[in-house]
Amino acid sequence: MVNTHWGGVTETNAFGTHEFMDLCGQLGCDPYVCGNVGSGTVREMQEWVEYLTFQGRSPMADLRAAHGRAEPWRLPWFGVGNESWGCGGHMKAEHYADVYRRYQTYVRNFAGNQVRKIACGPNEGDEHWTEVLMREAGRYMWGLSLHMYTWSQGLAASFDEAGWWRVLRRALWMDELVVRHGAIMDRHDPEKKVALVVDEWGTWHHVEPGSNPGFLYQQNTQRDALVAGLTLNVFNAHADRVRMANLAQTVNVLQAVVLTDGPRIVLTPTFHVFELYAVHQGATSLPVVVEGPAIGPEAERIAALHASASRDSADVVHVSVCNLDPARPAEVAVELHGRKPATASGRVLTAATMQAHNTFDRPDVVVPAALADVRVDSGAVRAILPPRGVAVLAIG
Protein backbone atom coordinates (compact mmCIF):
# COMPACT_ATOMS: atom_id res chain seq x y z
CA MET A 1 0.00 0.00 0.00
CA VAL A 2 1.05 3.61 -0.38
CA ASN A 3 1.67 5.46 2.87
CA THR A 4 -0.26 8.56 1.92
CA HIS A 5 0.15 10.22 5.33
CA TRP A 6 3.91 9.95 5.79
CA GLY A 7 6.24 10.29 2.85
CA GLY A 8 4.14 8.85 0.03
CA VAL A 9 6.32 5.74 -0.02
CA THR A 10 5.22 2.17 -0.64
CA GLU A 11 4.64 0.34 2.65
CA THR A 12 5.37 -3.38 2.28
CA ASN A 13 4.01 -4.30 5.72
CA ALA A 14 7.05 -6.54 6.13
CA PHE A 15 7.01 -5.40 9.75
CA GLY A 16 3.47 -6.43 10.57
CA THR A 17 1.41 -7.93 13.36
CA HIS A 18 3.73 -10.86 14.09
CA GLU A 19 6.87 -8.74 14.06
CA PHE A 20 5.35 -6.10 16.33
CA MET A 21 4.01 -8.60 18.85
CA ASP A 22 7.32 -10.49 18.81
CA LEU A 23 9.19 -7.23 19.47
CA CYS A 24 6.95 -6.51 22.46
CA GLY A 25 7.72 -9.99 23.78
CA GLN A 26 11.46 -9.49 23.40
CA LEU A 27 11.26 -6.13 25.19
CA GLY A 28 9.03 -7.45 27.95
CA CYS A 29 6.39 -4.78 27.33
CA ASP A 30 2.65 -4.89 26.73
CA PRO A 31 1.31 -4.16 23.22
CA TYR A 32 -1.05 -1.26 22.55
CA VAL A 33 -2.65 -1.68 19.12
CA CYS A 34 -4.73 0.95 17.34
CA GLY A 35 -7.47 0.06 14.86
CA ASN A 36 -8.50 2.07 11.82
CA VAL A 37 -11.93 3.68 11.89
CA GLY A 38 -11.12 6.35 9.30
CA SER A 39 -10.98 4.08 6.25
CA GLY A 40 -11.32 0.62 7.81
CA THR A 41 -14.45 -1.41 8.49
CA VAL A 42 -15.98 -2.81 11.64
CA ARG A 43 -15.37 -6.30 10.27
CA GLU A 44 -11.69 -5.56 9.64
CA MET A 45 -11.25 -4.41 13.24
CA GLN A 46 -13.12 -7.39 14.69
CA GLU A 47 -11.12 -9.86 12.62
CA TRP A 48 -7.81 -8.28 13.65
CA VAL A 49 -8.68 -8.66 17.33
CA GLU A 50 -9.78 -12.25 16.64
CA TYR A 51 -6.53 -12.89 14.77
CA LEU A 52 -4.52 -11.63 17.73
CA THR A 53 -6.39 -13.20 20.63
CA PHE A 54 -8.71 -16.09 19.68
CA GLN A 55 -7.71 -19.56 20.85
CA GLY A 56 -9.17 -22.54 19.04
CA ARG A 57 -10.50 -22.98 15.52
CA SER A 58 -11.74 -19.93 13.61
CA PRO A 59 -10.89 -18.39 10.25
CA MET A 60 -8.62 -15.78 11.83
CA ALA A 61 -7.00 -18.15 14.35
CA ASP A 62 -6.34 -20.64 11.55
CA LEU A 63 -4.76 -17.89 9.46
CA ARG A 64 -2.54 -16.87 12.40
CA ALA A 65 -1.44 -20.48 12.83
CA ALA A 66 -0.70 -20.75 9.12
CA HIS A 67 1.56 -17.72 9.57
CA GLY A 68 3.51 -19.50 12.29
CA ARG A 69 1.78 -18.59 15.56
CA ALA A 70 -0.52 -21.23 17.01
CA GLU A 71 -1.06 -19.63 20.42
CA PRO A 72 -2.90 -16.32 20.75
CA TRP A 73 -1.25 -13.22 22.10
CA ARG A 74 -2.33 -11.22 25.09
CA LEU A 75 -3.68 -7.84 23.99
CA PRO A 76 -4.36 -5.56 26.99
CA TRP A 77 -5.02 -2.27 25.14
CA PHE A 78 -6.75 -1.41 21.88
CA GLY A 79 -7.31 2.06 20.46
CA VAL A 80 -10.50 2.51 18.47
CA GLY A 81 -9.32 5.06 15.91
CA ASN A 82 -6.51 7.57 15.93
CA GLU A 83 -6.75 11.36 15.60
CA SER A 84 -10.27 11.03 14.25
CA TRP A 85 -10.58 14.83 14.49
CA GLY A 86 -7.78 15.14 11.91
CA CYS A 87 -5.88 12.71 9.71
CA GLY A 88 -8.01 9.83 11.00
CA GLY A 89 -11.19 11.07 9.35
CA HIS A 90 -11.73 14.81 10.10
CA MET A 91 -14.82 13.88 12.12
CA LYS A 92 -16.86 16.04 14.44
CA ALA A 93 -16.92 14.95 18.06
CA GLU A 94 -20.59 14.00 17.86
CA HIS A 95 -20.03 11.81 14.82
CA TYR A 96 -16.94 10.11 16.19
CA ALA A 97 -18.76 9.35 19.48
CA ASP A 98 -21.32 7.35 17.51
CA VAL A 99 -18.62 5.71 15.39
CA TYR A 100 -16.69 4.77 18.52
CA ARG A 101 -19.76 3.22 20.16
CA ARG A 102 -20.36 1.11 17.07
CA TYR A 103 -16.79 -0.05 16.45
CA GLN A 104 -15.93 -0.80 20.07
CA THR A 105 -18.88 -3.18 20.26
CA TYR A 106 -16.94 -5.59 18.06
CA VAL A 107 -13.65 -5.37 19.93
CA ARG A 108 -14.37 -8.55 21.84
CA ASN A 109 -12.68 -10.49 24.62
CA PHE A 110 -11.53 -13.89 23.34
CA ALA A 111 -9.82 -16.72 25.22
CA GLY A 112 -9.89 -14.90 28.55
CA ASN A 113 -8.11 -11.85 27.11
CA GLN A 114 -9.46 -8.59 28.55
CA VAL A 115 -9.14 -5.68 26.12
CA ARG A 116 -9.11 -2.19 27.60
CA LYS A 117 -10.66 0.00 24.91
CA ILE A 118 -9.28 3.49 24.38
CA ALA A 119 -11.23 6.16 22.52
CA CYS A 120 -9.67 8.90 20.43
CA GLY A 121 -9.62 11.95 22.67
CA PRO A 122 -8.96 15.64 22.09
CA ASN A 123 -6.34 17.45 20.11
CA GLU A 124 -4.58 19.66 22.66
CA GLY A 125 -7.11 22.09 24.15
CA ASP A 126 -10.29 20.91 22.41
CA GLU A 127 -12.50 20.67 25.50
CA HIS A 128 -15.67 20.25 23.43
CA TRP A 129 -14.33 16.92 22.14
CA THR A 130 -13.72 15.69 25.69
CA GLU A 131 -17.16 16.84 26.82
CA VAL A 132 -18.95 15.03 23.99
CA LEU A 133 -16.96 11.81 24.24
CA MET A 134 -17.35 11.51 27.99
CA ARG A 135 -21.07 12.30 27.80
CA GLU A 136 -21.92 10.04 24.88
CA ALA A 137 -19.41 7.19 25.14
CA GLY A 138 -17.63 7.35 28.50
CA ARG A 139 -19.29 4.16 29.77
CA TYR A 140 -17.91 2.20 26.81
CA MET A 141 -14.23 3.06 27.26
CA TRP A 142 -11.32 2.25 29.55
CA GLY A 143 -9.46 5.36 28.50
CA LEU A 144 -9.64 8.58 26.51
CA SER A 145 -6.54 9.71 24.64
CA LEU A 146 -4.93 13.16 24.51
CA HIS A 147 -2.37 14.36 21.96
CA MET A 148 -0.08 17.35 22.44
CA TYR A 149 3.27 18.03 20.82
CA THR A 150 5.91 20.52 21.82
CA TRP A 151 6.60 22.30 18.55
CA SER A 152 9.83 24.15 17.90
CA GLN A 153 10.75 26.41 15.02
CA GLY A 154 13.93 24.81 13.76
CA LEU A 155 16.27 21.85 13.87
CA ALA A 156 16.57 19.90 17.10
CA ALA A 157 20.21 20.84 17.70
CA SER A 158 20.28 24.35 16.20
CA PHE A 159 18.74 26.82 18.63
CA ASP A 160 19.67 29.65 20.93
CA GLU A 161 18.56 30.49 24.46
CA ALA A 162 15.30 31.96 23.17
CA GLY A 163 14.57 28.56 21.61
CA TRP A 164 15.30 26.91 24.94
CA TRP A 165 12.69 29.00 26.76
CA ARG A 166 10.13 28.74 23.97
CA VAL A 167 10.16 24.94 23.93
CA LEU A 168 10.13 24.52 27.71
CA ARG A 169 7.21 26.93 28.11
CA ARG A 170 5.28 24.99 25.50
CA ALA A 171 6.04 21.68 27.24
CA LEU A 172 4.80 23.03 30.58
CA TRP A 173 1.39 23.58 28.96
CA MET A 174 0.83 19.85 29.39
CA ASP A 175 -0.02 20.39 33.06
CA GLU A 176 -2.80 22.84 32.19
CA LEU A 177 -4.21 20.48 29.56
CA VAL A 178 -4.29 17.53 31.95
CA VAL A 179 -6.04 19.65 34.59
CA ARG A 180 -8.62 21.11 32.19
CA HIS A 181 -9.53 17.85 30.48
CA GLY A 182 -9.41 16.05 33.82
CA ALA A 183 -11.97 18.48 35.23
CA ILE A 184 -14.38 17.65 32.40
CA MET A 185 -13.82 13.95 32.94
CA ASP A 186 -14.44 14.41 36.68
CA ARG A 187 -17.92 15.80 36.00
CA HIS A 188 -18.91 12.72 34.03
CA ASP A 189 -16.75 10.22 35.88
CA PRO A 190 -16.21 11.34 39.50
CA GLU A 191 -14.90 7.89 40.45
CA LYS A 192 -12.12 8.26 37.86
CA LYS A 193 -12.86 4.95 36.18
CA VAL A 194 -11.83 6.31 32.77
CA ALA A 195 -8.10 6.90 32.32
CA LEU A 196 -6.66 9.89 30.54
CA VAL A 197 -4.23 8.30 28.09
CA VAL A 198 -1.63 10.75 26.81
CA ASP A 199 -0.49 8.49 24.00
CA GLU A 200 1.18 11.08 21.76
CA TRP A 201 3.47 13.75 23.17
CA GLY A 202 7.01 15.02 22.84
CA THR A 203 9.09 17.46 20.84
CA TRP A 204 8.48 18.05 17.13
CA HIS A 205 11.40 19.76 15.37
CA HIS A 206 12.29 20.22 11.72
CA VAL A 207 13.57 17.04 10.08
CA GLU A 208 17.29 16.54 9.69
CA PRO A 209 18.70 17.76 6.35
CA GLY A 210 18.81 15.06 3.69
CA SER A 211 16.11 12.89 5.28
CA ASN A 212 12.64 12.28 3.86
CA PRO A 213 10.41 15.04 5.28
CA GLY A 214 7.59 12.54 5.75
CA PHE A 215 9.70 10.30 7.99
CA LEU A 216 10.10 12.97 10.72
CA TYR A 217 13.68 11.98 11.57
CA GLN A 218 15.17 14.44 14.04
CA GLN A 219 18.03 14.66 16.52
CA ASN A 220 17.55 14.65 20.28
CA THR A 221 19.38 17.01 22.64
CA GLN A 222 19.60 17.91 26.29
CA ARG A 223 16.67 20.28 25.70
CA ASP A 224 14.56 17.27 24.70
CA ALA A 225 15.69 15.53 27.88
CA LEU A 226 14.28 18.42 29.93
CA VAL A 227 11.00 18.22 28.00
CA ALA A 228 10.81 14.50 28.77
CA GLY A 229 11.61 15.03 32.45
CA LEU A 230 9.12 17.80 33.16
CA THR A 231 6.39 16.07 31.13
CA LEU A 232 6.83 12.83 33.05
CA ASN A 233 6.70 14.89 36.24
CA VAL A 234 3.30 16.20 35.14
CA PHE A 235 2.03 12.67 34.55
CA ASN A 236 3.37 11.51 37.94
CA ALA A 237 1.56 14.37 39.67
CA HIS A 238 -1.75 13.42 38.01
CA ALA A 239 -1.42 9.66 38.31
CA ASP A 240 -5.00 9.38 39.59
CA ARG A 241 -6.25 10.25 36.10
CA VAL A 242 -3.25 9.79 33.76
CA ARG A 243 -2.75 6.04 33.89
CA MET A 244 -0.98 5.60 30.58
CA ALA A 245 1.38 7.87 28.67
CA ASN A 246 3.33 6.95 25.56
CA LEU A 247 5.89 8.36 23.22
CA ALA A 248 4.15 7.16 20.09
CA GLN A 249 7.38 7.30 18.10
CA THR A 250 10.09 5.13 19.66
CA VAL A 251 12.67 4.65 16.91
CA ASN A 252 14.01 7.34 14.54
CA VAL A 253 10.86 9.50 14.56
CA LEU A 254 10.32 12.75 16.54
CA GLN A 255 11.36 12.43 20.21
CA ALA A 256 12.70 8.91 19.78
CA VAL A 257 14.48 6.99 22.51
CA VAL A 258 16.81 5.29 20.02
CA LEU A 259 18.21 6.27 16.64
CA THR A 260 19.40 3.62 14.20
CA ASP A 261 21.51 3.45 11.06
CA GLY A 262 21.49 -0.07 9.67
CA PRO A 263 23.04 -2.23 12.41
CA ARG A 264 24.14 0.78 14.47
CA ILE A 265 22.12 2.19 17.35
CA VAL A 266 22.47 5.18 19.63
CA LEU A 267 20.60 5.97 22.84
CA THR A 268 19.19 9.48 22.97
CA PRO A 269 19.05 11.83 26.00
CA THR A 270 15.33 11.06 26.14
CA PHE A 271 16.14 7.36 26.54
CA HIS A 272 18.27 8.15 29.56
CA VAL A 273 15.49 10.20 31.16
CA PHE A 274 13.09 7.29 30.78
CA GLU A 275 15.68 5.00 32.35
CA LEU A 276 16.15 7.39 35.28
CA TYR A 277 12.39 7.73 35.80
CA ALA A 278 11.70 3.97 35.64
CA VAL A 279 11.85 3.90 39.45
CA HIS A 280 8.47 5.68 39.52
CA GLN A 281 6.68 2.92 37.63
CA GLY A 282 4.48 0.87 39.94
CA ALA A 283 5.16 3.20 42.87
CA THR A 284 2.75 5.45 44.78
CA SER A 285 2.58 9.07 43.64
CA LEU A 286 3.35 11.62 46.37
CA PRO A 287 2.21 15.26 46.29
CA VAL A 288 4.99 17.78 45.77
CA VAL A 289 5.20 21.49 46.54
CA VAL A 290 8.08 23.27 44.82
CA GLU A 291 9.36 26.62 46.06
CA GLY A 292 11.98 28.49 44.12
CA PRO A 293 12.76 31.42 41.84
CA ALA A 294 11.24 32.21 38.46
CA ILE A 295 13.64 32.40 35.54
CA GLY A 296 13.68 33.26 31.87
CA PRO A 297 12.71 36.30 29.81
CA GLU A 298 10.90 38.92 31.86
CA ALA A 299 7.64 38.68 29.93
CA GLU A 300 7.24 34.90 30.25
CA ARG A 301 9.11 33.61 33.27
CA ILE A 302 8.86 29.99 34.43
CA ALA A 303 9.80 28.21 37.63
CA ALA A 304 13.45 27.19 37.78
CA LEU A 305 12.68 23.78 39.26
CA HIS A 306 10.09 21.17 38.30
CA ALA A 307 9.62 18.00 40.34
CA SER A 308 7.58 14.90 41.14
CA ALA A 309 7.92 12.15 43.71
CA SER A 310 6.83 8.61 44.53
CA ARG A 311 7.30 5.93 47.18
CA ASP A 312 8.12 2.39 46.05
CA SER A 313 7.31 -0.96 47.65
CA ALA A 314 10.59 -0.89 49.60
CA ASP A 315 9.56 2.45 51.17
CA VAL A 316 12.20 4.35 49.21
CA VAL A 317 11.11 7.83 48.10
CA HIS A 318 12.28 8.90 44.66
CA VAL A 319 12.22 12.59 43.78
CA SER A 320 12.79 13.60 40.15
CA VAL A 321 13.88 17.20 39.73
CA CYS A 322 14.52 19.22 36.57
CA ASN A 323 16.64 22.37 36.64
CA LEU A 324 15.24 24.38 33.72
CA ASP A 325 17.93 27.04 33.97
CA PRO A 326 20.30 26.60 31.01
CA ALA A 327 23.20 28.43 32.69
CA ARG A 328 23.07 28.27 36.49
CA PRO A 329 23.11 25.41 39.01
CA ALA A 330 20.37 25.15 41.61
CA GLU A 331 20.61 24.41 45.30
CA VAL A 332 17.99 21.80 46.10
CA ALA A 333 16.65 20.99 49.56
CA VAL A 334 14.06 18.21 49.82
CA GLU A 335 11.95 17.97 52.96
CA LEU A 336 9.68 14.98 53.55
CA HIS A 337 6.62 15.70 55.63
CA GLY A 338 5.99 12.92 58.13
CA ARG A 339 9.40 11.25 58.05
CA LYS A 340 13.05 12.09 58.44
CA PRO A 341 15.40 11.01 55.68
CA ALA A 342 18.21 8.71 56.74
CA THR A 343 20.06 8.08 53.48
CA ALA A 344 20.19 9.77 50.10
CA SER A 345 21.83 9.34 46.71
CA GLY A 346 21.19 10.60 43.24
CA ARG A 347 21.87 10.36 39.51
CA VAL A 348 21.76 13.19 37.01
CA LEU A 349 21.64 13.69 33.27
CA THR A 350 23.23 16.89 32.06
CA ALA A 351 25.52 18.09 29.31
CA ALA A 352 28.09 20.76 28.55
CA THR A 353 25.69 22.67 26.30
CA MET A 354 21.96 23.01 25.65
CA GLN A 355 22.47 21.54 22.18
CA ALA A 356 24.52 18.50 23.28
CA HIS A 357 23.40 15.20 21.74
CA ASN A 358 24.61 11.69 21.05
CA THR A 359 25.69 10.50 17.61
CA PHE A 360 26.75 7.17 16.15
CA ASP A 361 30.37 8.29 16.31
CA ARG A 362 30.02 9.86 19.77
CA PRO A 363 27.26 7.92 21.56
CA ASP A 364 28.21 8.92 25.12
CA VAL A 365 28.17 12.71 25.02
CA VAL A 366 24.98 12.80 27.11
CA VAL A 367 24.78 9.97 29.65
CA PRO A 368 23.70 9.78 33.31
CA ALA A 369 26.22 10.09 36.13
CA ALA A 370 26.20 10.02 39.90
CA LEU A 371 25.03 13.29 41.44
CA ALA A 372 27.87 14.55 43.59
CA ASP A 373 27.53 15.72 47.19
CA VAL A 374 24.03 14.47 47.96
CA ARG A 375 23.67 14.57 51.73
CA VAL A 376 21.19 14.53 54.60
CA ASP A 377 21.55 17.72 56.59
CA SER A 378 19.23 19.23 59.24
CA GLY A 379 16.38 16.93 58.32
CA ALA A 380 16.51 17.64 54.58
CA VAL A 381 18.21 16.09 51.58
CA ARG A 382 20.47 18.65 49.97
CA ALA A 383 22.19 18.64 46.59
CA ILE A 384 23.47 20.93 43.87
CA LEU A 385 21.67 20.29 40.63
CA PRO A 386 23.73 21.34 37.60
CA PRO A 387 22.24 23.63 34.96
CA ARG A 388 19.94 21.99 32.37
CA GLY A 389 19.97 18.89 34.56
CA VAL A 390 17.46 16.08 35.12
CA ALA A 391 18.07 14.27 38.41
CA VAL A 392 16.44 11.51 40.42
CA LEU A 393 17.12 11.33 44.17
CA ALA A 394 16.64 8.12 46.16
CA ILE A 395 15.80 8.81 49.79
CA GLY A 396 15.71 6.09 52.45
C-alpha positions, 0 to 999 in steps of 0.5 A: 500500500502507499503510505499517503500520510507519511512520505508517500512511499510504498509500505510493504508491511514486512514489519506487521502484526507478528513482528510487532508482537514479537518485538513486544515480547522481546522487550518485555512490554505490553502491546497497545494496538490501534485500529483504523476507523477512518478508512477501515471497516468494523469487520476488519477491526473485529477480525484483527482482534480475533486474529490476535487473541482467539484460541481454538478454531476460527478463520482468523486463528487458523490464518494466524497459525498458518503464519507460524503462531498457534497460540494467541497473544495477550492484547491488553489495550486497543485504540478505536481510531486515531486522531479522528478529528484530523488525519483519521477522518476529520470527524466532528466529536458527535459523529466520532462518538457514535462511530466509537460506540459502534466499532468498540462493540466488536472489539471482543474479549476472546480466550480470557483476554481482557481488552481495555478499549481506548477512545480517540480523545482531544487534540490539545485544548479541544475541551468540546471533544472531551465533553462530547466523548465523555457524555456520549461514550464514556461508559464504553471506554477504559481510557480517553486519549490526549495528543499534544506536541511541543513544537519548535521552530527549527532543527533539534540541535540548532537553537539559541537560548530563546529557543530553549525557553520557547520549547520549555514553556510549551512543554509546561502547557501539558499540566494545564491540559491535563487539569482542564480535560481532567476536570471535564472527565471528573464531572462525568466520571467522578470515580475516575474509572476512565483513564486519561491516556496521553499516547502522543506527546514530545518534541516536534522539530524540523527534520534533519537535512537530507532525510525524507520530510515525511519520515520525521527523523530528528536529533535529540538534545539535552533540551529534549531531555528536559521536556521529557523530564518535566512532562513525566513529572506532570504525569506523575503528579496526576497519576490518579487520572493519567494512567498511561502515557506513551511516546508514540514514536520510539525509533528514529521519529520525533522524540525517539528513545533510540536512533538507528543506522542499519546495524548501528544504534544510539541511545538518545538523552530522552532514553536516559530520562526514561531510564532514570524515571523507571523507578516511579513505575508501579510506585505510589505518587506523592504530592509535591510542593516546589518553592523556588525562583522564576527564571527566563525572559521577563515577559514569560518567566517559568519556575526554575525547578520542576519536580515529582515524587513517589514511594516504592514498595521498599519504602524508598522515596524517589524525587525527580527534579529538573533544573530548567535554567540553562546556565546556572546550578540550583541548590535543592533541599528536599523535605519529607513531611511525616518522616526524616530522611536517613540516606540519600543518593542521586543520579543526574543527566546533564551536558556541557551545552543546551544543544549536546546530543549523542551521535553514532560516532560519539554515543556517550556525550549525554549519559547519566552520572552520579550526582555529587555531594548528595547529603542529609543535613538538618532533616533535609536532603540537599544537593546541587543540581547542575544547569539543564539537569534532570536528576532523580534522588533516592531517599531512604 
